[in-house]
Amino acid sequence: MSLATLGWSAFFDAQLAPQEAGLVAMRIATVHRSRLTAESIDGPQRLTLAPNINTTDFAVGDWVLVEPETHLLHRRLERLALLQRHTEGGRSPQLIAANIDTLFIVTSCNEDFNPARLERYLALANEAGTNPVIVLTKADKITDTSGYVEQAAALQSGLTVVTLNAKAADAIDTLAPWCGPGQTVALVGSSGVGKSTLLNTLSGKTDEDAQATGSIREGDAKGRHTTTSRSLHAIAGGGWVIDTPGMRTLHVSDVSAGLDMLFAEIVALAPDCRFRDCTHAHEPGCAVQAAISAGTLDAARLERWRKLQDENRANTPVQTGPRGNKVQKPRGWRR
């Protein structure tokens, strides 16, 4: 194994200082309350942590520099991409995954399919600077997936949507374009949509070391949590996958750029409104409302944009205080 096959690139190489030539680069594989493990060119390693190290400052997928003999963690390198979310009442964001090239947003072709929830994942992916791909599982359970594909593809311009059976071997071929040597993907989605099953298929895990999978309730297709922590796994094709637990709630906060990418058609219409501060609700000369009347924009889409904009504005901390000594102050939480 080489650093390149682990996902190392010129971006990380440029961060190395001459005096750090004796250190070795490793990639965080698991994050626990009091310990970190990492993948290295020599295989999995448990890192030694200094007393002042807080493991919550690290994400699976991070690159770190380590003392070769003691495995003492020296420092973390700057991230190329970071997927994170804010939790209600939390002082700092919860780190989900770092340095991922592609985010597989996994949902299924049943009652779990929810455009509003997918839009939240897309906003996070856009803000993180990673490439989102919608993965529709359980495609083998229905005769026609086109309705689901069309709804998903309409959520964002240029969005890629694929369908598959997570248990089938050809799922590897379907996802191969994003799983090549040195590439890193992450799996996110609700419980029960097939993330653990897909992980087992991609990584070729046997029954003994396979990730546990759970059933879903027949009434509403809701799943049970089987993945309880984030972890890095080697997958077919030479890439790496980060598995994440199912998220019961997904709030948006500090994702303004991500929302602008997600709702690009609304952002593009806004400059044509008569008033610069148009809310696209009741003002005369609103280009967005005109598009709804013309049938070129879905009214439900506008309502979801408004809800996410309001939630993001309410949840994003604001900077306050004198110039040169500003601090972040949380706003009132909204969901």
Salt bridges, closest charged atoms under 4 A:
GLU20 OE2 - HIS74 NE2 3.72
GLU20 OE2 - ARG75 NE 2.62
ASP62 OD1 - ARG79 NE 2.77
GLU88 OE1 - ARG335 NH1 3.04
ASP112 OD1 - ARG117 NH2 2.99
GLU119 OE2 - ARG301 NH1 2.75
GLU119 OE1 - ARG304 NE 2.71
ASP220 OD2 - ARG217 NH2 2.82
GLU265 OE2 - ARG301 NE 2.63
GLU303 OE2 - ARG306 NH1 2.78
ASP310 OD1 - ARG313 NH1 3.10
GLU311 OE1 - ARG120 NH2 2.81
